[in-house]
Each structure stands twice: as C-alpha cells, then as structure tokens.
Amino acid sequence: MATLVVLGSGIMATALATPLADNGHTVRLVGTHLDREIIDSIQKTGIHPNLKLKVPEGTTAYQLEDAAEAFEGVDLVMSGVNSFGVEWAGEQLAGLLRPGMHVIALAKGMRADDQGNLDILPNVLMRQVPEEVRDQVTWSAIAGPSIAGEVAVHRHTCVTFAGKDQAALDMWKELFETDFYHVWTNTDLTGIELMAATKNCYAFGAGFMHGTLTRMLEESGESDPLYVNYNYGAALFGQASIEMQEWLQLLECDPQTVMGIAGIGDCFVTSMGGRNVKVGTLVGTGMTFSEAKAQMPGVTLEGATCIVVVGEALKKLTERGVVPPEQFPLLRHLYEVVGEDKPVDVPWKTFFGQHGDGR
C-alpha cells in the first residue's frame, strides 16, 4: 500500500483519490490557504462540497498549517493546484520535498518570457524548488480528457501520464490504473503539456457555436430550430487541430502528439462543456469578453488566461520573425476577443491553409 500526499483539494485532485483507493492506496489532501472550507467539510462530514461526493475510504484532509505532518514519511506527491497557483505551489514544495521523492502535477497552462518564449507549467513548478533537491526528484504530469466528477464515479477515463523519466511514469501508471481509469505514458512532456494548455484556448472558441445560435434564435423568434450550428463548430474544431499541431512543431515536439487522447481527445471533451465553453457561449451571443466575465463572478477561467498568455507571446514571436503573421489565425482571433475585448468575427477565409485541407 502506498500513500500519496496532494497539495490542493480541488475537485480533480480529490477525484483522483478514487482510482488510488480502488487499488488499496491512501491519500492525504492538504488544502491551500483558499481551501479551508473544503478541508473543514471533508474533516467533519467526509464530503467534498464542490464535488458533492464523499471522499474515498483512506482519504484524510489537512489544513495548510499541518502540511509538514501530511508529508511525513511520504515519497509520492501531487501538485493539485490550478494554473494560477503554480508558483505558490512550487514555493510550498520547496520546503517540503526531499531527495528521492516523485512529483506529479495537474495544472494546465503556459507561461511566457519577455521575448514570447513559451514554457510549460511543470517547468515553472520545479523551478521554485532549490536545484539540489529539484534534480533528485522526478517530475511528471497528468493530461488527457478527464472530467473530475466522471473519474470520481468510475466512468471510463483514458489519460496520459507524461514525464522524462519512463521508470517514474511506469510507477505512477501501476499506482493509478484500474478497470475504469486507463493510463498511457509518454516522454514528450513538453508536447503533452502544450496540448493540455492550448486545448483550453480552443475550447473557449467552441462556445461561439452555441452562442451564435442563441443569438440567431433570439433575432428570429424561433424556439425550436429546424437546423442548428454544427458546421460552425466543426470548422472551428478542424482549425484548432491544425493549430495544435503547429504549436507542437514550433516548440520542436512530436507533431503526432496532437492525435489521440492527449490532443484532439482532450480538446473534444473540453469543447463539450464547462467554464471555458460557457464564457465562450456568452461571447458568441454578442457580449464582449469583459461583459461575459462579469456574468460569471468568482469563476476561474484558465482557458481565457491561457489565451492571453499565448496570444501575447504569439505577437512577440511574430514581431521577431519566428512565426509568420498568417499562422495561427484562430488563436490570434481568440486573443482579439479575450485580450482586446473585440467582438467575435471569425476569420473563416484564413483557415485550413491554401487548399482547405490543412496543408
């Protein structure tokens, strides 16, 4: 039996206690400074208030001030914070990690330097840890199409565990894999994380399909349309798949990483619903992003944040001559919508290359 300590008690970090518990392992959830009510609820009732489910047997909860106690005697660590807390999580781990530990991360997003050079969040996380410890710890990440509630109630889920140490990935796979939680491994860490981040950007655009239909129905007075808007969404999804492959090529990753669960599969499930799609839907009805965001107070919009990071980096890369101005037309428009508060005006004629087949 193994024990995993998790920094962060969000719904995905908590849901992943389910396959571990099914395999006879235990989990220690350490709340962040923002998770006090969640930890209180788990300690008193066993229920995660946001997941709305009991945590699995063998799962215990700790407030942040008790983190050292939770980490005692444990070699397996998960960083379960969202993309906004990665630097903070790394600072916490800097005082808690020991040589020989294994870390796996959940957050999806990107960071960029002043020149527009993009970096994945596992690298951001590990850079907060002193080098003498960092180099003696393995770093991995979980990616792929996962909705937390589905994992928690044993829906079939296929994911990719990525990292540069294959032995560590094999160890994580053995710990987590069950009859319903299916794990593949991949040593293209940058490519897998790049897909996990950019799919959130493109899923925001998927909301335009729903929003424009809503607007058309309001304008026409229809309540039950004969035809909907799937062609619109399919075109956006097709262009997203092309651009995701181009991102892989730009960062010198395996362009085939876009295929399968870590790329297109994850983009599909994120485009089916959730916060990214909801705010994209509001924008599609005719709202500016600022107006749409105001309709969702307190909601973390990681996809929109990633659009700004990547979009601003793209402008710098274009100015430097690294990326031609005609490349990534969909991402550029998403940045106009989110970063510059412009209305949706999809640049259809710039999609799919000269021949309309992505070449």
VENSULHU-V94363 format. One line per field, one symbol per residue. ss: DSSP state (~ for helix, > for strand, _ for the rest). psi: psi as a letter, one per 20 degrees, with the letter a starting at -180 (. if undefined). burial: I if it has 24 or more other C-alpha atoms within 12 Angstrom, else O. A space follows every 10 residues. Layout:
# VENSULHU-V94363
ss=???
psi=???
burial=???
This chain:
# VENSULHU-V94363
ss=__>>>>>___ ~~~~~_~~~~ ~~___>>>>> _____~~~~~ ~~~~~_>>__ __>>____>> >>_~~~~~~~ ~____>>>>_ __~~~~~~~~ ~~~~______ _>>>>____> >>_____>>> ~~~~~~~___ ~~~~___>>> >>>____~~~ ~~____>>>> >>>__~~~~~ ~~~~~~____ >>>>>>__~~ ~~~~~~~~~~ ~~~~~~~~~~ ~~~~~~~~~~ _________~ ~~~~~~~~~~ ~~~~~~~~~~ ____~~~~__ ~~~~~~~~~~ ~___~~~~~~ ~~~~____~~ ~~~~______ _~~~~~~~~~ ~~~~~~~~~_ ________~~ ~~~~~~~~~_ _______~~~ _________
psi=prppppoqkr hghghihghg hhjjrqpopo qaiijghggg gghhijpohh hkqqqqqjpq qprhijghgh ipjpipppoj rahijggggh hghhjhqqpi rpppqhqpaq qqaiijpqqq hhhgghiipq hhggijqqpr qprroppghh ghkkqppprp pqriohgggh ggghghpaih oppqqpjmgg gghgghghhh ghhghhhhgg ghggghghhi jqhnqhqckh gghhgggghg hghhhhgghh jlroiihhqb hhehghhghh iiaagghghh gghhiiqrgg gghhimpjpo mhggghgggh ghhggghghi jhpqhiqlhg hhhhhggghj kqqpmpmgii qjahjjji.
burial=OIIIIIIIII IIIIIIIIII IIIOIIIIII IIOOIIIIII IIIOOIIIIO IOIIIIOIII IIIIOOIOOI IOOIIIIIII IIIIIIIIII OIIIOIIIOO IIIIIIIIII IIOOOIIIII IIIIIIIIIO OOIIOOIIII IIIIIIIIII IIIIOOIIII IIIIIOOIII IIIIIIIIOO IIIIIIIIII IIIIIIIIII IIIIIIIIII IIIIIOOOOO OOOOOOOOOO OIIOIIIIII IIIIIIIIOI IOIIIIIIOO IIIIIIIIII IIIIIIIIII IIIIIIIIIO OIIOOOOOOO IIIIIIIIII IIIIIOIOOO OOIOOOIIII IIIIIIIIIO OOIIIIOOOO IIOOOOOOO
